[in-house]
């Protein structure tokens, strides 16, 4: 016998729409950056620079911590191993951020959404390392709807990676010029 709609036990719903007992949708699946890592409303969507990008849903003043770059903390040996494996397999996306000479963070594993921030030669974010944690800080005021960008500053002696940022002062490559590293 098939139960009628009236007789079926209703599963209670949370006010956000998910059913009790089912897996709660993550902020990432709704296009949002994990709010545990940022005090601002940030949205993930298609970017004019490359693939997906992170966009401000509210104004962000100059000099404020915008988001923490989070993920798996790995040693320099593991960083090199993952980099070489990705390079050999021609993997296009690699989310490694070095925080000091020994440690790096792999944003591909447990990232906050900050790993999706695109490169720009004239960025609106800079980075700061505090107690072994990496934070992105606003270099200037950011308006609602602006894409968050960061200068990746790849090594000058590494393989050249073309830049598609479209900034007026674009270098044409994500790599730094010789002698300009560590800005």
N, C-alpha and C positions, 0 to 999 in steps of 0.2 A: 504494500500500500504506500503510495506517495503522499508525503505530508503536504498539506496545503500551505500556502504562504501564511495564512493566519495562525496556523498551529506550530509553525517552525519557531524554534527558540531564537530570539534575536541576539546577535552578538553586539554588545555595547560598543559605541564608537566614541573616540576621543574628540574633543572640539576641533582638532586639526583635520579630522576625517579618517584617520587610520583606525582599523578595528583592533579591539583588545585581543591579545593572543597572537596577532600577526606581527611581523617585523616592522618596526617603526621606520618610516622613510628617513634616510639620512639627509642632512641639509644639502650635501653635495648632489644627491639625486634630484633635488629641487632647484639646482643651479645656484645655490648659496655657498659662500665660504663658511667653514666651520666657525661658529660664533665663539667657541671656547678659545680661539687664538687671535681674535680681533675685537676691539671695542666698537668698530664701525660696521655698517651694513655694506657688504660687498657682494657682488653678483658675478657669476661665471657665465660668460656667453661668447659667441663667435666674435673674433677680433679681426680688425682690418690689417693688423700687423702679421699675425700668424696663428692659425688654428683657433684655440680658445684663449680668452684673456680674462682678466679680473677687472671689474668696473666698480667705481664708487657709487653707492646708492644715496650718499649724503655728502655734504661738503666736509673736507678734512683740512684742518689748519696746518700751517708750516711747522715743522719740528716735532710732530707727534708720532708716536709709535703706531703704525698702521696695522701690522700683522706680524706674527711670529712664523718663521719658516720652520716647520716641524717635520718629523719623519724619523726614520731609523738612524741612530748614531752609529757610524762605522769608522774603523781605523783607516790609516792611509794605505795599508796593504790591501784591505778589502775595497777601498775606493779605487785603487789602481786596477784590481781584478775586475770590478764591475765596469769600469771605463773601457778596458781592453776588450772585454766580452761584447759590450755594446758596439764598439768600433768595428770589431771583426764581423759581427753579424749585421752590420749596417743599420742597427737600430736607430731610429730617428729621434727618439725622445729619451733624454737622460736628465735626471733631476738631482744632481749632486751639487751640494754647496759646501765649500771648505770653510770651517770656522777657525781653524788654527793649523799649525804645521802637522799635527797628528790626526785630528778628528775632522770628520765631514758628516753631513746629514743627507740621507737619501730620501728626498721628498716623494719618490714613487711608492714608498712603503709607509703608509700612515701619515701622509702629508695633509696639511691644513687647507690647501688650496693656493697657498703662496707660490707653489711650484709652477703654477700656470701664469704667473706674471711674466709678460713678454719683455724682451730687450728693446731699448731705445737709446740712441746716442745722446739724446737730451732728455734724461729720465726725470720723473717727478718723485722718485723714491731713491734713498740711499740705504746702506745697511750699517748695522751696529751690532757687535758681539758683546753680550753682557753675561758673565758667569757661564760661559759655554753654550749660550743660547743665541740664535741669530734673529734679529728683529729688522724689519724694514721700516724706515722712518721717512716721513714726507720732507722733501727738500724745498718745496714751495707749497702754497695753497692748492688744493685739488678740488675742482668743482664736481658737483653731482653729475654723473654720467661719464666722467673722464675715465679713460683706461689707465690703470696703474702700470707703470713701466720702471725698469731698472736697467742700468748699464751692466751687462754681464762681464765685460772687461776680460774676455778670454786672453790667454797668453799670446804675446806678439810672435813668439817663435813656434807656436802650434799651427796646425792646419787652418788655413783661412776659411772663415765661415761668413758667407755673404749676409749683409744686413738688409732688412726690408722695412725699417721703421718709418721712413719718409720724413724724418726730421730735417729742418733746414741745415743743421750742422752735422748731418749724417756722415760717418767715416766711410761708409760703403762696406764695412766689415764689422763683425761683432768683436773681433780681436782689437786689442789696444795697439797703439803705435809704439814702436820701440822707444824705451825710455819713459813712457807714460804710464806704466803699470803701477798699481797700488794707489790710484787716485781716490 
